[in-house]
């Protein structure tokens, strides 16, 4: 690597210079169109208060440029710190729940206290972001703030916040627009308030980051080595992620969710040759600012259907190809993220039987109990017969979706050896969601069959994309995850973009996306159950591969497993099951993450028992979720996906906290 | 000058309840104006904030959310007809088990939303058996629009921009394919945002300068209450030509996806706004 050193200093500099030059050129051209060059200085320093053009330049265009630079740098720096602390290149400022927490806080304010939103939006968003982070911190604390626990807790908190926010979105009709604008990130300015908000925070955090650079660099080593060098890992990690979170939270509350910069900028910095941490920090700030500048310039020069494309969507569309381009040049270290096994279950059959009984009980309860216009009512079997048509199909659909997600999630987690994997991490669920959105957008009428086809096509398309790209890296788990995350981010940006266009027909899709089995018909429910049965029948045949792959590619191939074939086959199986399940209960498939973990926590570690246990736990959760969703806010109904996340999430976090690292 | 909604409500007698559940706010306001009180409507509390006028009588039952009406509640109510829009087509198979369905497109961002609204009002009135009142509603709305057109003709108002605040930095601006835009064209006002594709576009406040010559009508939004007042304190806002020359009017909320009653309400609010601000009306 020393041969690289000479070039290494030039390449990032050259690229950064080019990017910035391009952005500034575009900026200058735009500015010249509004105000003659001669007036630029006056407009910047002492604008004429009666001239709209000069005030526009002073109070909108210049602050927007400044905000782009500040936000981009902040995100780049935050991303570097997160990636360093979490020891993974796929960390992003939103990994620890910052964006999701802010979004949730805003969603709550939109529904409950819109007046407060008008006057104190930054504060609300910031509080939500820090609140989410605090929960993640608390969960990871007993685990010595280990990277895996931070990432896992962050993922869970993100999903819980996202679910609840999605559910809240269903209470509103047209008020969604403002939230979507914020969710897709808008750099639009009409005063200097955002600059005044961001600048000092960035400055202070940057100074602290510089002071932390040396201890932080040592965190690249395993914990033991770091300790022997005299480092307090707890303190260093804690301080660093706090600083990075404040950076991310400030940015998010000022301009909304701008994804990808925090992920891409550090990666580009590293891939273009910056190696040591202080150098990476600096260059990721530079690249972050450059990327955001370019993206914002592009956004202002182009308009889509006479509407401005949100900056967040633009960065995602811009950043994703960049990441995929640099994928190959990343250091290749297989992520060792196995969580340690707790005790084996002494009485597996008894536990499974217990779960089965609970499931049947839950089903009976759900079908018989419910509120009416005249209060609660527990139906006798005869009366329940009449209500079956309203309750059974959605129950069956939810349970079937749960089973499919559980199987799919178990496969993914065992295959990648990564406990934070879930079907949506490989981008399948979002691909399916995008397919459905597109067909809703472009087709005059949408039938369930065409929806299924659209979802299926979307899922298959994203799967093929992942396979094609990951193939070059021999389907290594960390690469698959990285590609999946990249795809996910792009799809999420596209989805937010489409939703943000504000077309009324999209609101029905919002409901589906939140995970609703609301309008499922008996025939569709039957198909769903059939799919679940097929999944249950087919998956055990792969148990052998699933037992060996978590041992790592070395051991697995030594045991005679054809790595490429097994991984590809399992990916396909996982994707198909996930696509069907997504169609049923939406893309917020927290169950796919939760159920395998809970199976493990109950002591089922071997492949087949874990599959079966997960496939029993998931429908139990979904049945309860379906019931609660139906009765909690009567006559309003909450989507089952959301409720599953809300009841399962905290329980999952509690399990995490309780277990030793 | 009273709004046609109030006039029509005066015609409704309490006994007229042909047992209908209406699963859309625009259709619900139309039904109420036609003198038929629905058995159930989704989220009546939100209706009050977004539609405002005509108000729903207290006995209307809450049947759930706009996109997920509660099947069990509807079955308990046992209406003899369910009126809905094509947005609920996914739920149609299940709803059809409760009562016959009648699907009507009341609002669509097409070339002439008012025309669509009129046709929808007629088909709805026919289906429910109050054809005469349907004709009456259409006539009174047209009369109101014509009268307003006459009054505004002499006022020389120039292009009008209809916008609604979204947050502290963005507004939606409405084109000719919106309900507001349709009313504008019927009362002879020119729409400053004629180039918009679809119902509305989202614009940063700083871009409003390009509509400097227009008169701005800001429709308050229940999603961002008091935002219009907050705009007024911004320096950039104060330099916008229409603000400096006091060519801006703030009106209370009007349902943008509503039917003839909302159109009439908007027309009435427009006319009041121009009246108050000294536009020269006879």
Interface residues (C-beta under 8 A of the other chain):
Chain A: X49 X50 X51 X52 X53 X55 X56 X59 X60 X61 X110 X114 X115 X117 X118 X119 X121 X170 X171 X172 X173 X174 X175 X177 X178 X181 X182 X186 X188 X189 X190 X191 X305 X306 X307 X308 X370 X372 X373 X387 X389 X390 X445 X446 X448 X500 X501 X502 X503 X504 X505 X507 X508 X510 X511 X516 X518 X519 X521 X634 X635 X636 X637
Chain B: X43 X46 X50 X61 X62 X63 X64 X65 X66 X67 X68 X70 X71 X72 X73 X75 X76 X77 X86 X87 X88 X89 X90 X91 X93 X94 X97 X166 X167 X168 X169 X170 X172 X195 X196 X197 X198 X199 X200 X201 X202 X203 X204 X205 X206 X209 X212 X221 X222 X223 X224 X225 X226 X227 X230 X234 X235 X236 X237 X239 X240 X241 X244 X256 X257
